[in-house]
Amino acid sequence: MKTDLELALECAINIYHQYAMKCPIDDYLSKTEFSKLLKETAEPFLYNTVPPNTSIDDYISKLFARADHNHDGRLKFTEFLTTLNLVVIDAHNRSHLCHSSHDQHPDASHGQDHSHGPCK
């Protein structure tokens, strides 16, 4: 039986391929494909991680620019992983901002009762 993490990793690979293998079939994500992927598969997550006073489109553009290391206007899989990494780190950090008033001990945020859900 696969673990939750295994399933999540396989899901990330499969979603990448669903969008990268569209037009053209090249195993890269254009900026348009990347934007569509995030908006169609992670929009609620994006709304919880987008920086204040930033639109979703601007946030996606910034993520794309930061991940496109070779500046070719498309993301290969490793660059896509960089983007996922940035978004997940941002979400994790924001979850701590939301819970910081409740955490008295520096390590308290990683206890069993800790939640990384969206801020309210």
C-alpha positions as YAML, in Angstrom:
chain: A
units: angstrom
residues:
- id: 1
  name: MET
  ca: [0.00, 0.00, 0.00]
- id: 2
  name: LYS
  ca: [1.35, 3.41, -0.97]
- id: 3
  name: THR
  ca: [1.89, 6.09, 1.64]
- id: 4
  name: ASP
  ca: [0.20, 9.48, 1.52]
- id: 5
  name: LEU
  ca: [3.48, 11.08, 0.50]
- id: 6
  name: GLU
  ca: [4.01, 8.57, -2.32]
- id: 7
  name: LEU
  ca: [0.52, 9.27, -3.62]
- id: 8
  name: ALA
  ca: [1.07, 13.04, -3.40]
- id: 9
  name: LEU
  ca: [4.36, 12.79, -5.31]
- id: 10
  name: GLU
  ca: [2.81, 10.62, -8.01]
- id: 11
  name: CYS
  ca: [-0.07, 13.08, -8.24]
- id: 12
  name: ALA
  ca: [2.34, 16.00, -8.78]
- id: 13
  name: ILE
  ca: [4.05, 14.09, -11.60]
- id: 14
  name: ASN
  ca: [0.75, 13.13, -13.22]
- id: 15
  name: ILE
  ca: [-0.66, 16.65, -13.06]
- id: 16
  name: TYR
  ca: [2.55, 18.05, -14.56]
- id: 17
  name: HIS
  ca: [2.26, 15.63, -17.47]
- id: 18
  name: GLN
  ca: [-1.44, 16.37, -18.01]
- id: 19
  name: TYR
  ca: [-0.61, 20.03, -18.67]
- id: 20
  name: ALA
  ca: [2.88, 19.72, -20.19]
- id: 21
  name: MET
  ca: [1.77, 17.18, -22.78]
- id: 22
  name: LYS
  ca: [-0.90, 19.44, -24.28]
- id: 23
  name: CYS
  ca: [-0.01, 21.77, -27.18]
- id: 24
  name: PRO
  ca: [2.72, 21.38, -28.18]
- id: 25
  name: ILE
  ca: [3.49, 17.92, -26.90]
- id: 26
  name: ASP
  ca: [6.92, 18.69, -25.48]
- id: 27
  name: ASP
  ca: [7.04, 17.81, -21.75]
- id: 28
  name: TYR
  ca: [7.50, 21.48, -20.82]
- id: 29
  name: LEU
  ca: [5.05, 23.95, -19.32]
- id: 30
  name: SER
  ca: [4.56, 27.25, -21.08]
- id: 31
  name: LYS
  ca: [3.57, 30.19, -18.90]
- id: 32
  name: THR
  ca: [-0.03, 29.74, -20.09]
- id: 33
  name: GLU
  ca: [-0.02, 26.01, -19.30]
- id: 34
  name: PHE
  ca: [1.58, 26.71, -15.93]
- id: 35
  name: SER
  ca: [-1.03, 29.33, -15.08]
- id: 36
  name: LYS
  ca: [-3.86, 27.04, -16.18]
- id: 37
  name: LEU
  ca: [-2.42, 24.14, -14.14]
- id: 38
  name: LEU
  ca: [-2.30, 26.21, -10.96]
- id: 39
  name: LYS
  ca: [-5.69, 27.85, -11.47]
- id: 40
  name: GLU
  ca: [-7.45, 24.58, -12.28]
- id: 41
  name: THR
  ca: [-5.77, 22.33, -9.74]
- id: 42
  name: ALA
  ca: [-4.65, 24.59, -6.88]
- id: 43
  name: GLU
  ca: [-6.74, 27.76, -6.90]
- id: 44
  name: PRO
  ca: [-7.95, 27.54, -3.27]
- id: 45
  name: PHE
  ca: [-4.37, 26.84, -2.19]
- id: 46
  name: LEU
  ca: [-3.15, 29.84, -4.21]
- id: 47
  name: TYR
  ca: [-5.67, 32.15, -2.58]
- id: 48
  name: ASN
  ca: [-4.28, 31.14, 0.80]
- id: 49
  name: THR
  ca: [-0.63, 31.69, -0.23]
- id: 50
  name: VAL
  ca: [-0.76, 34.74, -2.49]
- id: 51
  name: PRO
  ca: [1.07, 37.66, -0.83]
- id: 52
  name: PRO
  ca: [-1.05, 40.60, 0.32]
- id: 53
  name: ASN
  ca: [-1.87, 43.20, -2.36]
- id: 54
  name: THR
  ca: [-0.90, 40.78, -5.15]
- id: 55
  name: SER
  ca: [-3.24, 39.35, -7.75]
- id: 56
  name: ILE
  ca: [-3.27, 35.64, -8.52]
- id: 57
  name: ASP
  ca: [-1.98, 36.35, -12.04]
- id: 58
  name: ASP
  ca: [0.91, 38.47, -10.72]
- id: 59
  name: TYR
  ca: [1.76, 35.80, -8.15]
- id: 60
  name: ILE
  ca: [1.76, 33.09, -10.83]
- id: 61
  name: SER
  ca: [3.93, 35.29, -13.09]
- id: 62
  name: LYS
  ca: [6.43, 35.82, -10.27]
- id: 63
  name: LEU
  ca: [6.52, 32.10, -9.49]
- id: 64
  name: PHE
  ca: [7.09, 31.31, -13.17]
- id: 65
  name: ALA
  ca: [9.88, 33.88, -13.50]
- id: 66
  name: ARG
  ca: [11.63, 32.61, -10.35]
- id: 67
  name: ALA
  ca: [11.45, 29.00, -11.53]
- id: 68
  name: ASP
  ca: [12.48, 29.59, -15.17]
- id: 69
  name: HIS
  ca: [16.20, 29.34, -14.39]
- id: 70
  name: ASN
  ca: [17.38, 29.18, -17.99]
- id: 71
  name: HIS
  ca: [14.96, 31.96, -19.07]
- id: 72
  name: ASP
  ca: [13.60, 30.01, -22.04]
- id: 73
  name: GLY
  ca: [9.98, 30.89, -21.30]
- id: 74
  name: ARG
  ca: [8.98, 27.37, -20.31]
- id: 75
  name: LEU
  ca: [9.38, 25.11, -17.31]
- id: 76
  name: LYS
  ca: [10.90, 21.67, -17.43]
- id: 77
  name: PHE
  ca: [9.91, 19.27, -14.67]
- id: 78
  name: THR
  ca: [12.77, 20.21, -12.33]
- id: 79
  name: GLU
  ca: [11.86, 23.90, -12.66]
- id: 80
  name: PHE
  ca: [8.23, 23.02, -11.94]
- id: 81
  name: LEU
  ca: [9.36, 21.27, -8.76]
- id: 82
  name: THR
  ca: [11.17, 24.45, -7.76]
- id: 83
  name: THR
  ca: [7.86, 26.28, -8.08]
- id: 84
  name: LEU
  ca: [6.02, 23.72, -5.96]
- id: 85
  name: ASN
  ca: [8.77, 24.06, -3.39]
- id: 86
  name: LEU
  ca: [8.36, 27.86, -3.28]
- id: 87
  name: VAL
  ca: [4.58, 27.67, -2.92]
- id: 88
  name: VAL
  ca: [4.69, 24.99, -0.23]
- id: 89
  name: ILE
  ca: [7.34, 26.87, 1.77]
- id: 90
  name: ASP
  ca: [5.28, 30.06, 1.49]
- id: 91
  name: ALA
  ca: [2.14, 28.21, 2.63]
- id: 92
  name: HIS
  ca: [4.01, 26.63, 5.53]
- id: 93
  name: ASN
  ca: [5.42, 29.98, 6.65]
- id: 94
  name: ARG
  ca: [2.01, 31.64, 6.41]
- id: 95
  name: SER
  ca: [0.46, 28.85, 8.48]
- id: 96
  name: HIS
  ca: [2.87, 29.73, 11.27]
- id: 97
  name: LEU
  ca: [1.99, 33.42, 11.05]
- id: 98
  name: CYS
  ca: [-1.66, 32.51, 11.55]
- id: 99
  name: HIS
  ca: [-0.91, 30.33, 14.56]
- id: 100
  name: SER
  ca: [1.94, 32.35, 16.11]
- id: 101
  name: SER
  ca: [-0.30, 34.06, 18.63]
- id: 102
  name: HIS
  ca: [-1.34, 30.62, 19.97]
- id: 103
  name: ASP
  ca: [2.16, 29.15, 20.17]
- id: 104
  name: GLN
  ca: [3.98, 30.00, 23.38]
- id: 105
  name: HIS
  ca: [7.01, 27.75, 22.88]
- id: 106
  name: PRO
  ca: [9.21, 28.03, 19.74]
- id: 107
  name: ASP
  ca: [8.76, 24.32, 19.01]
- id: 108
  name: ALA
  ca: [5.10, 24.19, 20.00]
- id: 109
  name: SER
  ca: [4.00, 24.68, 16.40]
- id: 110
  name: HIS
  ca: [5.24, 21.23, 15.43]
- id: 111
  name: GLY
  ca: [3.41, 19.26, 18.07]
- id: 112
  name: GLN
  ca: [0.79, 16.65, 17.31]
- id: 113
  name: ASP
  ca: [-2.04, 19.15, 17.68]
- id: 114
  name: HIS
  ca: [-0.53, 21.58, 15.21]
- id: 115
  name: SER
  ca: [-2.60, 22.50, 12.18]
- id: 116
  name: HIS
  ca: [-1.37, 23.91, 8.89]
- id: 117
  name: GLY
  ca: [-4.80, 24.83, 7.66]
- id: 118
  name: PRO
  ca: [-5.61, 28.18, 6.06]
- id: 119
  name: CYS
  ca: [-5.87, 31.33, 8.18]
- id: 120
  name: LYS
  ca: [-9.28, 32.62, 9.03]
...
